[in-house]
Amino acid sequence: MTKEEKNLNTDLKRLAEITEWFDNQEEIDVEEGLKKAKEAVNLIKKSKERLKEIENEFEEIKKEVEIEEDNEG
């Protein structure tokens, strides 16, 4: 597992923890909720960027496979 993959997995787990924290609160501490919401927004942005990078990597692999298939056929 690469560093980027680990970071993405870690970030997604942290987002799940934040969501669970909100779900389990009977009365939300506004200050703590704000901190967690800000952290979640940053994690979401970072995760979306990494997912876009992954998508681009898959597109490159797909192009390589198509080129190889064209050269074989």
MODELLER restraints for C-alpha pairs under 7 A, 6 or more apart:
rsr = mdl.restraints
at = mdl.atoms
rsr.add(forms.Gaussian(group=physical.xy_distance, feature=features.Distance(at['CA:8:A'], at['CA:47:A']), mean=6.09, stdev=0.5))
rsr.add(forms.Gaussian(group=physical.xy_distance, feature=features.Distance(at['CA:11:A'], at['CA:43:A']), mean=6.02, stdev=0.5))
rsr.add(forms.Gaussian(group=physical.xy_distance, feature=features.Distance(at['CA:15:A'], at['CA:40:A']), mean=6.01, stdev=0.5))
rsr.add(forms.Gaussian(group=physical.xy_distance, feature=features.Distance(at['CA:18:A'], at['CA:36:A']), mean=6.50, stdev=0.5))
